[in-house]
């Protein structure tokens, strides 16, 4: 989780969630063995002989890495092909004293066949942020490109890769959280399974490849039936638990694509929270690449 023809047919589900475009790659791990492409991704040199490859694959760490990647790939496969979507988000910011403020925004996302998604977020209210727009080009292996349009200054500001761990518009979501979570951005470890809320979940550790990430690792709980993310723990660069994201209120669109109605990010260090309430999903809007460029930031409404 991508962020989240007409409205798709929709089925309600009592809690399943899916982060927009959370995982992406070719199929990995066959029952007959691990492919050379997978071994390359896992860091096993293509120069080693078959015996050494077999020995490496048989170790617990290699098996856990292969299984974690396999789960990520399958989750991504199930969310491939949505094309584009439009949705409205109400962002609620809460401080440690329970005081809150709200912001409303529109999100437009365009799926890319060979790269990460393109997204445009336009703030509609309150007045002090109205017209602010955020444009993100997610890349599978290169640093993401992100820009912020500030209407008061009539200026487009590029978000430096070194600032991706900073807070997005004063929320508990970082700029790097807003991008689609491509498979290639992480290495993986399968940690086991855990049951809660009547569901069984895979536990998968994701370690960011980007050294400028604000996280040392993440642990995601992904249900074993539909491969949807329900919870993610984020650990800071020192390895301490920093934030927890929980998701709820899943609905299925176009008989395939799951989107959640509610995301809650809790910062364990500050006691602050940010809630994102999603509504009004529309797929098949006919968006094109020209709708997602720097010129579209200033004219976004």
Number of C-alpha atoms within 10 A of each C-alpha: 24 30 25 29 8 10 14 16 11 14 13 12 14 9 16 24 29 31 22 24 25 21 26 25 17 12 16 21 18 9 6 6 10 16 13 15 15 18 19 11 14 15 11 17 12 12 8 9 9 10 9 12 17 12 10 15 19 12 10 10 13 20 17 20 20 24 20 22 31 21 24 27 21 18 24 24 17 18 23 17 12 19 16 22 23 22 18 22 23 19 19 17 20 19 14 11 8 10 9 13 11 14 19 18 21 19 20 24 27 26 22 17 10 8 15 25 25 27 28 24 24 23 23 19 15 13 9 12 18 18 23 24 26 27 25 25 21 23 21 19 15 11 16 18 16 23 19 21 23 18 16 11 8 10 12 18 14 14 18 12 16 12 14 21 16 18 14 15 14 10 18 23 23 18 21 22 15 19 27 30 25 25 23 20 19 21 20 25 22 23 17 14 14 14 12 8 6 6 13 15 23 22 23 25 24 25 18 18 14 15 10 15 20 21 22 20 23 22 20 22 24 27 24 17 10 15 23 28 27 22 24 21 18 22 19 15 15 11 12 14 18 18 22 19 21 17 24 21 19 22 23 19 19 14 11 17 20 28 27 28 21 19 21 20 22 21 20 13 10 12 13 20 23 23 23 22 18 22 17 13 20 18 22 15 16 11 17 11 10 9 17 20 16 18 11 15 25 18 10 17 13
